[in-house]
Amino acid sequence: MKILLQLSLLISLLVIASCGNEKINEAAFSHQLDSLESFDTITASKHDKLTYTEAYNKSLKLWQTSFEEKDIKTTLGNAHVITCGPVNAPPLILLHGMNASSTMWYPNIKALSSLYRVYAIDFLLEPGKSLCVGDVSSTDAVVNWYYEIFDQLKLQKFSVLGASRGGWLAVNIALHSPERINKIALLSPAQTFIWIKPLPKVISNITYSINPKRKKLRNVLETMTANVDNISQVYINQYYIATEEATTNKCIMQMTPFSDDQLRSLKMPVLVLIGDNDIINNEGSLKKAKKLIPNADTDIIKNAGHFLSMDQADIINSRVLAFLGAGSLSVKK
């Protein structure tokens, strides 16, 4: 979410500078990214890691179901996975939004894990419990990291639910090994179908993300959610610390909308949901998904912003479960 908004500004500036040319100048983007990283180094507040971990653990208490936390060793470091649901139920991977961590699923996890064996994975390049020990500079490396996790979990075939940046990653995962993916559900996927537009609310978020202040957090959240007060203060505390600790990674410069051919190659069923007050996606996203993805199901969720899994949790839970269809997925071997 913080990094998503930083990305939005950089892309917007380049799109404007190119006078409508959709091809992004990678060298210019890299230069802007380097500048942003230097700025973060100077201004970002530093927190003891235990402070964030404590906030993370408090958010986990919001999960109204039993779960198990485990660390899986990979070539890039430990992957933190939260697992819950019946052991023999069909597997479902959860990919969270930027700086949100797997705890963001607290309004959804009870419903999802009632019918699925859920694996919520913390992204390794931002605040969370996954630990990166290598130099990761490409999306391919990130996708390979996820498949290392899937292989160690012995998941031969599974479905994926991704929110925001997690939705963009879900599509990359599907493109890598489509034969292993049953279905994909995307909740306001960022930079997946269309470019993020430089709207005033987006620019406002950029300003906050570069130098986060607690007193400005509510105004920022109001641009991303239909009802800030509907979000647990416990979770908001964790999210705020994450926005302070987050740094920019050069993988971000590869986060661009997928080509028409890539979208056409997605033969598995794909669900795309966005909020009616979403500042990241609009009807153009759904039209493109419907036009290009052979088995696309799309919809706009009323009274919801970009954080639609929190804004309309019951509706999202029902829609995702109906789309996935209990019993339609392969059971873990």
QUILINGI-V416449 format. One record per residue. N is the residue number from 1. RES is the residue in three letters. BURIAL is 1 if it has 24 or more other C-alpha atoms within 12 Angstrom, else 0. Layout:
# QUILINGI-V416449
N,RES,BURIAL ; N,RES,BURIAL
This chain:
# QUILINGI-V416449
1,MET,1 ; 2,LYS,1 ; 3,ILE,1 ; 4,LEU,1 ; 5,LEU,1 ; 6,GLN,1 ; 7,LEU,1 ; 8,SER,1 ; 9,LEU,1 ; 10,LEU,1 ; 11,ILE,1 ; 12,SER,1 ; 13,LEU,1 ; 14,LEU,1 ; 15,VAL,1 ; 16,ILE,0 ; 17,ALA,0 ; 18,SER,0 ; 19,CYS,0 ; 20,GLY,0 ; 21,ASN,0 ; 22,GLU,0 ; 23,LYS,0 ; 24,ILE,1 ; 25,ASN,0 ; 26,GLU,0 ; 27,ALA,0 ; 28,ALA,0 ; 29,PHE,1 ; 30,SER,1 ; 31,HIS,0 ; 32,GLN,1 ; 33,LEU,1 ; 34,ASP,0 ; 35,SER,0 ; 36,LEU,1 ; 37,GLU,0 ; 38,SER,0 ; 39,PHE,0 ; 40,ASP,1 ; 41,THR,0 ; 42,ILE,0 ; 43,THR,0 ; 44,ALA,1 ; 45,SER,0 ; 46,LYS,0 ; 47,HIS,0 ; 48,ASP,0 ; 49,LYS,0 ; 50,LEU,0 ; 51,THR,0 ; 52,TYR,1 ; 53,THR,1 ; 54,GLU,0 ; 55,ALA,1 ; 56,TYR,1 ; 57,ASN,1 ; 58,LYS,0 ; 59,SER,1 ; 60,LEU,1 ; 61,LYS,0 ; 62,LEU,1 ; 63,TRP,1 ; 64,GLN,0 ; 65,THR,1 ; 66,SER,0 ; 67,PHE,1 ; 68,GLU,0 ; 69,GLU,0 ; 70,LYS,0 ; 71,ASP,1 ; 72,ILE,1 ; 73,LYS,1 ; 74,THR,1 ; 75,THR,0 ; 76,LEU,1 ; 77,GLY,1 ; 78,ASN,1 ; 79,ALA,1 ; 80,HIS,1 ; 81,VAL,1 ; 82,ILE,1 ; 83,THR,1 ; 84,CYS,1 ; 85,GLY,1 ; 86,PRO,1 ; 87,VAL,0 ; 88,ASN,0 ; 89,ALA,1 ; 90,PRO,1 ; 91,PRO,1 ; 92,LEU,1 ; 93,ILE,1 ; 94,LEU,1 ; 95,LEU,1 ; 96,HIS,1 ; 97,GLY,1 ; 98,MET,1 ; 99,ASN,1 ; 100,ALA,1 ; 101,SER,1 ; 102,SER,1 ; 103,THR,1 ; 104,MET,1 ; 105,TRP,1 ; 106,TYR,1 ; 107,PRO,1 ; 108,ASN,1 ; 109,ILE,1 ; 110,LYS,1 ; 111,ALA,1 ; 112,LEU,1 ; 113,SER,1 ; 114,SER,1 ; 115,LEU,1 ; 116,TYR,1 ; 117,ARG,1 ; 118,VAL,1 ; 119,TYR,1 ; 120,ALA,1 ; 121,ILE,1 ; 122,ASP,1 ; 123,PHE,1 ; 124,LEU,1 ; 125,LEU,1 ; 126,GLU,1 ; 127,PRO,1 ; 128,GLY,1 ; 129,LYS,1 ; 130,SER,1 ; 131,LEU,1 ; 132,CYS,1 ; 133,VAL,0 ; 134,GLY,0 ; 135,ASP,0 ; 136,VAL,1 ; 137,SER,0 ; 138,SER,0 ; 139,THR,1 ; 140,ASP,0 ; 141,ALA,1 ; 142,VAL,1 ; 143,VAL,1 ; 144,ASN,1 ; 145,TRP,1 ; 146,TYR,1 ; 147,TYR,1 ; 148,GLU,1 ; 149,ILE,1 ; 150,PHE,1 ; 151,ASP,0 ; 152,GLN,0 ; 153,LEU,1 ; 154,LYS,0 ; 155,LEU,1 ; 156,GLN,1 ; 157,LYS,1 ; 158,PHE,1 ; 159,SER,1 ; 160,VAL,1 ; 161,LEU,1 ; 162,GLY,1 ; 163,ALA,1 ; 164,SER,1 ; 165,ARG,1 ; 166,GLY,1 ; 167,GLY,1 ; 168,TRP,1 ; 169,LEU,1 ; 170,ALA,1 ; 171,VAL,1 ; 172,ASN,1 ; 173,ILE,1 ; 174,ALA,1 ; 175,LEU,1 ; 176,HIS,1 ; 177,SER,1 ; 178,PRO,1 ; 179,GLU,0 ; 180,ARG,1 ; 181,ILE,1 ; 182,ASN,1 ; 183,LYS,1 ; 184,ILE,1 ; 185,ALA,1 ; 186,LEU,1 ; 187,LEU,1 ; 188,SER,1 ; 189,PRO,1 ; 190,ALA,1 ; 191,GLN,1 ; 192,THR,1 ; 193,PHE,1 ; 194,ILE,1 ; 195,TRP,1 ; 196,ILE,1 ; 197,LYS,1 ; 198,PRO,1 ; 199,LEU,0 ; 200,PRO,0 ; 201,LYS,1 ; 202,VAL,1 ; 203,ILE,1 ; 204,SER,1 ; 205,ASN,1 ; 206,ILE,1 ; 207,THR,1 ; 208,TYR,1 ; 209,SER,1 ; 210,ILE,1 ; 211,ASN,1 ; 212,PRO,1 ; 213,LYS,0 ; 214,ARG,0 ; 215,LYS,0 ; 216,LYS,0 ; 217,LEU,1 ; 218,ARG,1 ; 219,ASN,0 ; 220,VAL,1 ; 221,LEU,1 ; 222,GLU,1 ; 223,THR,1 ; 224,MET,1 ; 225,THR,1 ; 226,ALA,1 ; 227,ASN,1 ; 228,VAL,1 ; 229,ASP,0 ; 230,ASN,0 ; 231,ILE,1 ; 232,SER,1 ; 233,GLN,0 ; 234,VAL,1 ; 235,TYR,1 ; 236,ILE,1 ; 237,ASN,1 ; 238,GLN,1 ; 239,TYR,1 ; 240,TYR,1 ; 241,ILE,1 ; 242,ALA,1 ; 243,THR,1 ; 244,GLU,1 ; 245,GLU,1 ; 246,ALA,1 ; 247,THR,1 ; 248,THR,1 ; 249,ASN,1 ; 250,LYS,1 ; 251,CYS,1 ; 252,ILE,1 ; 253,MET,1 ; 254,GLN,1 ; 255,MET,1 ; 256,THR,1 ; 257,PRO,1 ; 258,PHE,1 ; 259,SER,0 ; 260,ASP,0 ; 261,ASP,0 ; 262,GLN,0 ; 263,LEU,1 ; 264,ARG,1 ; 265,SER,1 ; 266,LEU,1 ; 267,LYS,1 ; 268,MET,1 ; 269,PRO,1 ; 270,VAL,1 ; 271,LEU,1 ; 272,VAL,1 ; 273,LEU,1 ; 274,ILE,1 ; 275,GLY,1 ; 276,ASP,1 ; 277,ASN,1 ; 278,ASP,1 ; 279,ILE,1 ; 280,ILE,1 ; 281,ASN,1 ; 282,ASN,1 ; 283,GLU,1 ; 284,GLY,0 ; 285,SER,1 ; 286,LEU,1 ; 287,LYS,0 ; 288,LYS,1 ; 289,ALA,1 ; 290,LYS,1 ; 291,LYS,0 ; 292,LEU,1 ; 293,ILE,1 ; 294,PRO,0 ; 295,ASN,1 ; 296,ALA,1 ; 297,ASP,1 ; 298,THR,1 ; 299,ASP,1 ; 300,ILE,1 ; 301,ILE,1 ; 302,LYS,0 ; 303,ASN,0 ; 304,ALA,1 ; 305,GLY,1 ; 306,HIS,1 ; 307,PHE,1 ; 308,LEU,1 ; 309,SER,1 ; 310,MET,1 ; 311,ASP,1 ; 312,GLN,1 ; 313,ALA,1 ; 314,ASP,0 ; 315,ILE,1 ; 316,ILE,1 ; 317,ASN,1 ; 318,SER,0 ; 319,ARG,1 ; 320,VAL,1 ; 321,LEU,1 ; 322,ALA,0 ; 323,PHE,1 ; 324,LEU,1 ; 325,GLY,1 ; 326,ALA,1 ; 327,GLY,0 ; 328,SER,0 ; 329,LEU,1 ; 330,SER,1 ; 331,VAL,1 ; 332,LYS,1 ; 333,LYS,0
